Amino acid sequence: MQIISENTCFGGLQGVYSHASKTTGTNMTFGLFLPVEAKDGPVPVLWYLSGLTCTHENAMIKAGAQVWAAEQGIALVFPDTSPRGESVADDDAYDLGQGAGFYVNATETPWATHFQMYDYVAHDLPELIFAEFALDSNRQGVTGHSMGGHGALTLAMTLPGRFRAVSAFSPICHPAKSDWGRKQFTAYLGKDESRWEGHDATLLMREHGFDGPVLTDTGTKDQFIDLLMPEALAEAIAARRQQAVLRMQPGYDHSYFFVQSFIEDHVAFHAEALWA
């Protein structure tokens, strides 16, 4: 692991680091905010998974989460959204290839060589950060925005016992039925739709649910709301009688101004579960 930068932030430390990933076969970059309490011992961890076109940097700079994480004494992890580099497959479209890993393990050519983002976020990066930093692996939460909201929900439901709470901003809720999902799943996982089911929050909610609290926020003026399909997840949650709060926020769109507006709520939501 190499240090790219470290800056004092709200009494803690905002770092950016790179490492050679065994799952993606590339160098990967991530951000990590450590509150001041980490100097005295392991602290709880909140993972933030970003959306299409983003890197580790977008939420780290734009979400404004550090001030609230510092107040609650929890760490924040900001992974990248895909492998990167000249040798890594890419596409001219913004929603496929580099910056658009969709948090799946690709099985199809040319993506399978490097696009193993589920294993990277679920196993590779946690193995590194829990070995290198004062973080409590028994107290983890996960959140994300858009494609990252999809990732947060699907990882939470496919890694039972890992996360104490899950939340999402504008999540892609039913990618197996949305153009934000069908295109990418076909490319990464192939045409057999049965292989998509483990990466669809609505289908996972119907089948498995989540053993803990769920919070989602979506703006009523989100320009991509028809692709997000929040109503599908709401129906699955109601049918399962899942512990959840799903909020439609009037007037808000898909931007980081929306995330900034409600990030305090999400950090507090996770802190309640992480410190319980």
Disulfide bonds with the S-S distance in Angstrom:
none
